């Protein structure tokens, strides 16, 4: 995965497992535009934030040794990669 600057966000495609045991959603892989698919090594934590009528599901994950954040918007069903 190429370097990721702090305070930068970008839309990504995510493969996620929904309805798995105690975790209602777990991201498995993601793909940045023009790059190969990247596997999520570990789910560190997940939280929820309310933003107007949207619910933002926040996933702090490890990709190799790098910590990144994936956010899922419940209104437009988009995934965003955020530096952590």
Biopython code that builds the backbone (N, CA, C, O; Angstrom):
import numpy as np
from Bio.PDB.StructureBuilder import StructureBuilder

atoms = [
    (1, "UNK", "N", (0.848, -1.176, 0.000)),
    (1, "UNK", "CA", (0.000, 0.000, 0.000)),
    (1, "UNK", "C", (0.891, 1.235, 0.000)),
    (1, "UNK", "O", (1.832, 1.324, 0.789)),
    (2, "UNK", "N", (0.600, 2.181, -0.874)),
    (2, "UNK", "CA", (1.406, 3.393, -0.920)),
    (2, "UNK", "C", (1.208, 4.218, 0.344)),
    (2, "UNK", "O", (0.218, 4.048, 1.056)),
    (3, "UNK", "N", (2.149, 5.108, 0.616)),
    (3, "UNK", "CA", (2.071, 5.944, 1.815)),
    (3, "UNK", "C", (0.787, 6.743, 1.827)),
    (3, "UNK", "O", (0.211, 7.061, 0.787)),
    (4, "UNK", "N", (0.359, 7.056, 3.035)),
    (4, "UNK", "CA", (-0.892, 7.773, 3.212)),
    (4, "UNK", "C", (-0.638, 8.963, 4.104)),
    (4, "UNK", "O", (-0.213, 8.799, 5.247)),
    (5, "UNK", "N", (-0.891, 10.168, 3.600)),
    (5, "UNK", "CA", (-0.638, 11.388, 4.361)),
    (5, "UNK", "C", (-1.660, 11.574, 5.470)),
    (5, "UNK", "O", (-2.829, 11.214, 5.332)),
    (6, "UNK", "N", (-1.192, 12.147, 6.574)),
    (6, "UNK", "CA", (-2.088, 12.440, 7.701)),
    (6, "UNK", "C", (-3.163, 13.417, 7.268)),
    (6, "UNK", "O", (-2.939, 14.262, 6.401)),
    (7, "UNK", "N", (-4.343, 13.295, 7.883)),
    (7, "UNK", "CA", (-5.487, 14.173, 7.644)),
    (7, "UNK", "C", (-5.980, 14.147, 6.201)),
    (7, "UNK", "O", (-6.543, 15.130, 5.720)),
    (8, "UNK", "N", (-5.774, 13.041, 5.519)),
    (8, "UNK", "CA", (-6.242, 12.893, 4.152)),
    (8, "UNK", "C", (-7.329, 11.833, 4.126)),
    (8, "UNK", "O", (-7.250, 10.849, 4.862)),
    (9, "UNK", "N", (-8.334, 12.016, 3.297)),
    (9, "UNK", "CA", (-9.386, 11.015, 3.151)),
    (9, "UNK", "C", (-9.570, 10.712, 1.667)),
    (9, "UNK", "O", (-9.300, 11.552, 0.808)),
    (10, "UNK", "N", (-10.033, 9.506, 1.385)),
    (10, "UNK", "CA", (-10.372, 9.150, 0.012)),
    (10, "UNK", "C", (-11.403, 8.026, 0.022)),
    (10, "UNK", "O", (-11.433, 7.203, 0.938)),
    (11, "UNK", "N", (-12.238, 8.002, -0.999)),
    (11, "UNK", "CA", (-13.243, 6.971, -1.141)),
    (11, "UNK", "C", (-12.572, 5.680, -1.595)),
    (11, "UNK", "O", (-11.715, 5.697, -2.478)),
    (12, "UNK", "N", (-12.965, 4.555, -0.985)),
    (12, "UNK", "CA", (-12.406, 3.255, -1.326)),
    (12, "UNK", "C", (-13.528, 2.237, -1.499)),
    (12, "UNK", "O", (-14.654, 2.452, -1.051)),
    (13, "UNK", "N", (-13.204, 1.132, -2.152)),
    (13, "UNK", "CA", (-14.111, -0.006, -2.255)),
    (13, "UNK", "C", (-13.732, -0.971, -1.150)),
    (13, "UNK", "O", (-12.549, -1.257, -0.961)),
    (14, "UNK", "N", (-14.718, -1.483, -0.411)),
    (14, "UNK", "CA", (-14.448, -2.366, 0.723)),
    (14, "UNK", "C", (-15.226, -3.663, 0.570)),
    (14, "UNK", "O", (-16.397, -3.668, 0.188)),
    (15, "UNK", "N", (-14.542, -4.768, 0.878)),
    (15, "UNK", "CA", (-15.196, -6.075, 1.004)),
    (15, "UNK", "C", (-15.362, -6.293, 2.498)),
    (15, "UNK", "O", (-14.375, -6.333, 3.233)),
    (16, "UNK", "N", (-16.606, -6.435, 2.956)),
    (16, "UNK", "CA", (-16.877, -6.559, 4.391)),
    (16, "UNK", "C", (-17.767, -7.754, 4.664)),
    (16, "UNK", "O", (-18.552, -8.181, 3.817)),
    (17, "UNK", "N", (-17.624, -8.279, 5.863)),
    (17, "UNK", "CA", (-18.446, -9.384, 6.336)),
    (17, "UNK", "C", (-19.489, -8.798, 7.276)),
    (17, "UNK", "O", (-19.143, -8.188, 8.288)),
    (18, "UNK", "N", (-20.764, -8.980, 6.947)),
    (18, "UNK", "CA", (-21.841, -8.432, 7.765)),
    (18, "UNK", "C", (-22.490, -9.540, 8.593)),
    (18, "UNK", "O", (-22.648, -10.668, 8.127)),
    (19, "UNK", "N", (-22.863, -9.200, 9.831)),
    (19, "UNK", "CA", (-23.561, -10.138, 10.693)),
    (19, "UNK", "C", (-22.694, -11.262, 11.221)),
    (19, "UNK", "O", (-23.159, -12.397, 11.329)),
    (20, "UNK", "N", (-21.450, -10.976, 11.552)),
    (20, "UNK", "CA", (-20.512, -11.994, 12.022)),
    (20, "UNK", "C", (-20.408, -11.946, 13.546)),
    (20, "UNK", "O", (-19.898, -10.972, 14.101)),
    (21, "UNK", "N", (-20.884, -12.983, 14.221)),
    (21, "UNK", "CA", (-20.834, -13.112, 15.673)),
    (21, "UNK", "C", (-21.242, -11.825, 16.370)),
    (21, "UNK", "O", (-22.335, -11.320, 16.115)),
    (22, "UNK", "N", (-20.400, -11.275, 17.244)),
    (22, "UNK", "CA", (-20.730, -10.071, 18.008)),
    (22, "UNK", "C", (-20.423, -8.783, 17.246)),
    (22, "UNK", "O", (-20.793, -7.699, 17.696)),
    (23, "UNK", "N", (-19.757, -8.888, 16.104)),
    (23, "UNK", "CA", (-19.432, -7.715, 15.298)),
    (23, "UNK", "C", (-20.393, -7.665, 14.117)),
    (23, "UNK", "O", (-20.335, -8.536, 13.249)),
    (24, "UNK", "N", (-21.283, -6.661, 14.058)),
    (24, "UNK", "CA", (-22.261, -6.616, 12.965)),
    (24, "UNK", "C", (-21.642, -6.389, 11.589)),
    (24, "UNK", "O", (-22.236, -6.756, 10.575)),
    (25, "UNK", "N", (-20.444, -5.784, 11.545)),
    (25, "UNK", "CA", (-19.758, -5.549, 10.276)),
    (25, "UNK", "C", (-18.258, -5.574, 10.526)),
    (25, "UNK", "O", (-17.766, -4.987, 11.490)),
    (26, "UNK", "N", (-17.533, -6.266, 9.639)),
    (26, "UNK", "CA", (-16.076, -6.312, 9.759)),
    (26, "UNK", "C", (-15.459, -6.172, 8.370)),
    (26, "UNK", "O", (-15.660, -7.038, 7.518)),
    (27, "UNK", "N", (-14.701, -5.078, 8.127)),
    (27, "UNK", "CA", (-14.039, -4.927, 6.831)),
    (27, "UNK", "C", (-12.931, -5.969, 6.685)),
    (27, "UNK", "O", (-12.141, -6.184, 7.604)),
    (28, "UNK", "N", (-12.884, -6.616, 5.513)),
    (28, "UNK", "CA", (-11.892, -7.655, 5.253)),
    (28, "UNK", "C", (-10.769, -7.165, 4.342)),
    (28, "UNK", "O", (-9.591, -7.410, 4.601)),
    (29, "UNK", "N", (-11.152, -6.472, 3.276)),
    (29, "UNK", "CA", (-10.179, -5.915, 2.333)),
    (29, "UNK", "C", (-10.701, -4.572, 1.838)),
    (29, "UNK", "O", (-11.886, -4.267, 1.969)),
    (30, "UNK", "N", (-9.795, -3.770, 1.264)),
    (30, "UNK", "CA", (-10.221, -2.544, 0.599)),
    (30, "UNK", "C", (-9.306, -2.271, -0.582)),
    (30, "UNK", "O", (-8.182, -2.767, -0.654)),
    (31, "UNK", "N", (-9.823, -1.463, -1.512)),
    (31, "UNK", "CA", (-9.069, -1.142, -2.725)),
    (31, "UNK", "C", (-9.128, 0.361, -2.966)),
    (31, "UNK", "O", (-10.203, 0.954, -3.060)),
    (32, "UNK", "N", (-7.951, 0.958, -3.064)),
    (32, "UNK", "CA", (-7.860, 2.373, -3.439)),
    (32, "UNK", "C", (-7.874, 2.457, -4.957)),
    (32, "UNK", "O", (-7.475, 1.510, -5.635)),
    (33, "UNK", "N", (-8.325, 3.569, -5.488)),
    (33, "UNK", "CA", (-8.431, 3.748, -6.936)),
    (33, "UNK", "C", (-7.071, 3.518, -7.603)),
    (33, "UNK", "O", (-6.070, 4.131, -7.232)),
    (34, "UNK", "N", (-7.059, 2.634, -8.579)),
    (34, "UNK", "CA", (-5.845, 2.369, -9.338)),
    (34, "UNK", "C", (-4.821, 1.484, -8.639)),
    (34, "UNK", "O", (-3.692, 1.356, -9.114)),
    (35, "UNK", "N", (-5.199, 0.868, -7.513)),
    (35, "UNK", "CA", (-4.257, 0.025, -6.777)),
    (35, "UNK", "C", (-4.826, -1.364, -6.552)),
    (35, "UNK", "O", (-6.012, -1.609, -6.769)),
    (36, "UNK", "N", (-3.965, -2.266, -6.116)),
    (36, "UNK", "CA", (-4.382, -3.628, -5.817)),
    (36, "UNK", "C", (-5.155, -3.669, -4.498)),
    (36, "UNK", "O", (-5.062, -2.757, -3.676)),
    (37, "UNK", "N", (-5.907, -4.732, -4.319)),
    (37, "UNK", "CA", (-6.662, -4.933, -3.094)),
    (37, "UNK", "C", (-5.712, -5.131, -1.911)),
    (37, "UNK", "O", (-4.675, -5.781, -2.042)),
    (38, "UNK", "N", (-6.075, -4.564, -0.756)),
    (38, "UNK", "CA", (-5.256, -4.632, 0.457)),
    (38, "UNK", "C", (-6.047, -5.382, 1.522)),
    (38, "UNK", "O", (-7.224, -5.095, 1.740)),
    (39, "UNK", "N", (-5.410, -6.333, 2.179)),
    (39, "UNK", "CA", (-6.076, -7.119, 3.210)),
    (39, "UNK", "C", (-5.958, -6.449, 4.570)),
    (39, "UNK", "O", (-4.892, -5.958, 4.943)),
    (40, "UNK", "N", (-7.062, -6.435, 5.304)),
    (40, "UNK", "CA", (-7.074, -5.924, 6.672)),
    (40, "UNK", "C", (-6.523, -7.031, 7.570)),
    (40, "UNK", "O", (-7.054, -8.141, 7.592)),
    (41, "UNK", "N", (-5.453, -6.724, 8.310)),
    (41, "UNK", "CA", (-4.818, -7.713, 9.180)),
    (41, "UNK", "C", (-5.612, -7.948, 10.451)),
    (41, "UNK", "O", (-5.752, -9.081, 10.911)),
    (42, "UNK", "N", (-6.135, -6.853, 11.020)),
    (42, "UNK", "CA", (-6.818, -6.972, 12.309)),
    (42, "UNK", "C", (-7.785, -5.814, 12.506)),
    (42, "UNK", "O", (-7.484, -4.674, 12.152)),
    (43, "UNK", "N", (-8.940, -6.113, 13.070)),
    (43, "UNK", "CA", (-9.891, -5.083, 13.478)),
    (43, "UNK", "C", (-9.549, -4.699, 14.912)),
    (43, "UNK", "O", (-9.651, -5.524, 15.820)),
    (44, "UNK", "N", (-9.142, -3.446, 15.117)),
    (44, "UNK", "CA", (-8.755, -2.992, 16.448)),
    (44, "UNK", "C", (-9.964, -2.585, 17.276)),
    (44, "UNK", "O", (-10.094, -2.984, 18.433)),
    (45, "UNK", "N", (-10.843, -1.793, 16.684)),
    (45, "UNK", "CA", (-12.070, -1.383, 17.370)),
    (45, "UNK", "C", (-13.036, -0.804, 16.356)),
    (45, "UNK", "O", (-12.658, -0.414, 15.251)),
    (46, "UNK", "N", (-14.301, -0.760, 16.766)),
    (46, "UNK", "CA", (-15.318, -0.126, 15.928)),
    (46, "UNK", "C", (-16.198, 0.734, 16.816)),
    (46, "UNK", "O", (-16.509, 0.375, 17.952)),
    (47, "UNK", "N", (-16.592, 1.877, 16.272)),
    (47, "UNK", "CA", (-17.450, 2.815, 16.982)),
    (47, "UNK", "C", (-18.467, 3.395, 16.005)),
    (47, "UNK", "O", (-18.385, 3.181, 14.795)),
    (48, "UNK", "N", (-19.419, 4.127, 16.554)),
    (48, "UNK", "CA", (-20.450, 4.766, 15.736)),
    (48, "UNK", "C", (-20.498, 6.251, 16.081)),
    (48, "UNK", "O", (-20.384, 6.638, 17.244)),
    (49, "UNK", "N", (-20.671, 7.080, 15.040)),
    (49, "UNK", "CA", (-20.836, 8.520, 15.228)),
    (49, "UNK", "C", (-22.072, 8.950, 14.428)),
    (49, "UNK", "O", (-22.269, 8.510, 13.296)),
    (50, "UNK", "N", (-22.880, 9.793, 15.013)),
    (50, "UNK", "CA", (-24.072, 10.285, 14.332)),
    (50, "UNK", "C", (-23.762, 11.652, 13.739)),
    (50, "UNK", "O", (-23.252, 12.537, 14.426)),
    (51, "UNK", "N", (-24.076, 11.815, 12.454)),
    (51, "UNK", "CA", (-23.823, 13.065, 11.741)),
    (51, "UNK", "C", (-25.082, 13.426, 10.967)),
    (51, "UNK", "O", (-25.292, 12.963, 9.846)),
    (52, "UNK", "N", (-25.918, 14.261, 11.582)),
    (52, "UNK", "CA", (-27.195, 14.601, 10.949)),
    (52, "UNK", "C", (-28.056, 13.362, 10.872)),
    (52, "UNK", "O", (-28.297, 12.703, 11.884)),
    (53, "UNK", "N", (-28.519, 13.041, 9.683)),
    (53, "UNK", "CA", (-29.349, 11.845, 9.526)),
    (53, "UNK", "C", (-28.522, 10.598, 9.247)),
    (53, "UNK", "O", (-29.070, 9.499, 9.170)),
    (54, "UNK", "N", (-27.226, 10.751, 9.096)),
    (54, "UNK", "CA", (-26.340, 9.619, 8.798)),
    (54, "UNK", "C", (-25.744, 9.028, 10.067)),
    (54, "UNK", "O", (-25.508, 9.724, 11.055)),
    (55, "UNK", "N", (-25.513, 7.746, 10.008)),
    (55, "UNK", "CA", (-24.738, 7.072, 11.032)),
    (55, "UNK", "C", (-23.419, 6.685, 10.382)),
    (55, "UNK", "O", (-23.404, 6.015, 9.349)),
    (56, "UNK", "N", (-22.321, 7.101, 10.979)),
    (56, "UNK", "CA", (-20.995, 6.785, 10.458)),
    (56, "UNK", "C", (-20.419, 5.663, 11.309)),
    (56, "UNK", "O", (-20.221, 5.822, 12.514)),
    (57, "UNK", "N", (-20.155, 4.536, 10.678)),
    (57, "UNK", "CA", (-19.553, 3.399, 11.362)),
    (57, "UNK", "C", (-18.042, 3.496, 11.152)),
    (57, "UNK", "O", (-17.566, 3.509, 10.017)),
    (58, "UNK", "N", (-17.302, 3.563, 12.240)),
    (58, "UNK", "CA", (-15.859, 3.811, 12.194)),
    (58, "UNK", "C", (-15.113, 2.546, 12.601)),
    (58, "UNK", "O", (-15.391, 1.955, 13.645)),
    (59, "UNK", "N", (-14.162, 2.139, 11.762)),
    (59, "UNK", "CA", (-13.376, 0.934, 12.008)),
    (59, "UNK", "C", (-11.892, 1.289, 12.023)),
    (59, "UNK", "O", (-11.340, 1.707, 11.005)),
    (60, "UNK", "N", (-11.252, 1.124, 13.172)),
    (60, "UNK", "CA", (-9.802, 1.264, 13.259)),
    (60, "UNK", "C", (-9.219, -0.114, 12.995)),
    (60, "UNK", "O", (-9.513, -1.074, 13.707)),
    (61, "UNK", "N", (-8.381, -0.202, 11.953)),
    (61, "UNK", "CA", (-7.853, -1.498, 11.534)),
    (61, "UNK", "C", (-6.342, -1.426, 11.332)),
    (61, "UNK", "O", (-5.766, -0.348, 11.187)),
    (62, "UNK", "N", (-5.725, -2.588, 11.327)),
    (62, "UNK", "CA", (-4.315, -2.708, 10.974)),
    (62, "UNK", "C", (-4.217, -3.276, 9.573)),
    (62, "UNK", "O", (-4.915, -4.224, 9.211)),
    (63, "UNK", "N", (-3.330, -2.670, 8.794)),
    (63, "UNK", "CA", (-2.981, -3.162, 7.470)),
    (63, "UNK", "C", (-1.475, -3.396, 7.535)),
    (63, "UNK", "O", (-0.688, -2.458, 7.412)),
    (64, "UNK", "N", (-1.084, -4.644, 7.728)),
    (64, "UNK", "CA", (0.319, -4.917, 8.027)),
    (64, "UNK", "C", (0.618, -4.327, 9.395)),
    (64, "UNK", "O", (0.043, -4.747, 10.400)),
    (65, "UNK", "N", (1.517, -3.357, 9.431)),
    (65, "UNK", "CA", (1.843, -2.663, 10.689)),
    (65, "UNK", "C", (1.276, -1.250, 10.750)),
    (65, "UNK", "O", (1.470, -0.536, 11.734)),
    (66, "UNK", "N", (0.576, -0.852, 9.693)),
    (66, "UNK", "CA", (0.032, 0.510, 9.622)),
    (66, "UNK", "C", (-1.406, 0.549, 10.124)),
    (66, "UNK", "O", (-2.234, -0.271, 9.725)),
    (67, "UNK", "N", (-1.697, 1.508, 11.001)),
    (67, "UNK", "CA", (-3.051, 1.697, 11.519)),
    (67, "UNK", "C", (-3.776, 2.703, 10.636)),
    (67, "UNK", "O", (-3.285, 3.808, 10.407)),
    (68, "UNK", "N", (-4.941, 2.316, 10.143)),
    (68, "UNK", "CA", (-5.771, 3.211, 9.330)),
    (68, "UNK", "C", (-7.205, 3.132, 9.832)),
    (68, "UNK", "O", (-7.553, 2.255, 10.623)),
    (69, "UNK", "N", (-8.016, 4.044, 9.370)),
    (69, "UNK", "CA", (-9.423, 4.088, 9.759)),
    (69, "UNK", "C", (-10.277, 4.005, 8.501)),
    (69, "UNK", "O", (-10.044, 4.715, 7.523)),
    (70, "UNK", "N", (-11.266, 3.123, 8.548)),
    (70, "UNK", "CA", (-12.268, 3.026, 7.494)),
    (70, "UNK", "C", (-13.586, 3.495, 8.073)),
    (70, "UNK", "O", (-13.951, 3.123, 9.188)),
    (71, "UNK", "N", (-14.302, 4.315, 7.314)),
    (71, "UNK", "CA", (-15.593, 4.826, 7.768)),
    (71, "UNK", "C", (-16.662, 4.474, 6.747)),
    (71, "UNK", "O", (-16.470, 4.635, 5.542)),
    (72, "UNK", "N", (-17.793, 3.990, 7.250)),
    (72, "UNK", "CA", (-18.927, 3.625, 6.406)),
    (72, "UNK", "C", (-20.083, 4.570, 6.689)),
    (72, "UNK", "O", (-20.510, 4.701, 7.836)),
    (73, "UNK", "N", (-20.594, 5.232, 5.653)),
    (73, "UNK", "CA", (-21.702, 6.172, 5.765)),
    (73, "UNK", "C", (-23.006, 5.428, 5.473)),
    (73, "UNK", "O", (-23.179, 4.879, 4.385)),
    (74, "UNK", "N", (-23.914, 5.412, 6.435)),
    (74, "UNK", "CA", (-25.154, 4.637, 6.306)),
    (74, "UNK", "C", (-26.159, 5.245, 5.326)),
    (74, "UNK", "O", (-27.075, 4.553, 4.882)),
    (75, "UNK", "N", (-26.005, 6.513, 4.985)),
    (75, "UNK", "CA", (-26.947, 7.156, 4.068)),
    (75, "UNK", "C", (-26.580, 6.902, 2.615)),
    (75, "UNK", "O", (-27.408, 6.420, 1.842)),
    (76, "UNK", "N", (-25.343, 7.221, 2.235)),
    (76, "UNK", "CA", (-24.959, 7.027, 0.839)),
    (76, "UNK", "C", (-24.193, 5.728, 0.603)),
    (76, "UNK", "O", (-23.764, 5.458, -0.519)),
    (77, "UNK", "N", (-24.017, 4.913, 1.660)),
    (77, "UNK", "CA", (-23.385, 3.597, 1.600)),
    (77, "UNK", "C", (-21.958, 3.649, 1.057)),
    (77, "UNK", "O", (-21.500, 2.717, 0.396)),
    (78, "UNK", "N", (-21.269, 4.742, 1.341)),
    (78, "UNK", "CA", (-19.891, 4.895, 0.864)),
    (78, "UNK", "C", (-18.886, 4.548, 1.971)),
    (78, "UNK", "O", (-19.177, 4.681, 3.160)),
    (79, "UNK", "N", (-17.714, 4.107, 1.552)),
    (79, "UNK", "CA", (-16.610, 3.819, 2.451)),
    (79, "UNK", "C", (-15.515, 4.851, 2.212)),
    (79, "UNK", "O", (-15.224, 5.207, 1.070)),
    (80, "UNK", "N", (-14.912, 5.327, 3.295)),
    (80, "UNK", "CA", (-13.834, 6.313, 3.216)),
    (80, "UNK", "C", (-12.642, 5.803, 4.006)),
    (80, "UNK", "O", (-12.789, 5.287, 5.114)),
    (81, "UNK", "N", (-11.457, 5.955, 3.421)),
    (81, "UNK", "CA", (-10.209, 5.633, 4.098)),
    (81, "UNK", "C", (-9.681, 6.925, 4.689)),
    (81, "UNK", "O", (-9.554, 7.933, 3.993)),
    (82, "UNK", "N", (-9.371, 6.887, 5.996)),
    (82, "UNK", "CA", (-8.907, 8.067, 6.722)),
    (82, "UNK", "C", (-7.599, 7.712, 7.402)),
    (82, "UNK", "O", (-7.470, 6.617, 7.950)),
    (83, "UNK", "N", (-6.629, 8.607, 7.379)),
    (83, "UNK", "CA", (-5.384, 8.335, 8.100)),
    (83, "UNK", "C", (-5.673, 8.321, 9.598)),
    (83, "UNK", "O", (-6.549, 9.042, 10.077)),
    (84, "UNK", "N", (-4.942, 7.509, 10.319)),
    (84, "UNK", "CA", (-5.171, 7.395, 11.765)),
    (84, "UNK", "C", (-4.010, 7.951, 12.542)),
    (84, "UNK", "O", (-4.029, 7.939, 13.773)),
]
sb = StructureBuilder()
sb.init_structure("model")
sb.init_model(0)
sb.init_chain("A")
sb.init_seg("    ")
for serial, (resi, resn, name, xyz) in enumerate(atoms, 1):
    if name == "N":
        sb.init_residue(resn, " ", resi, " ")
    sb.init_atom(name, np.array(xyz, "f"), 0.0, 1.0, " ", f" {name:<3s}", serial, name[0])
structure = sb.get_structure()
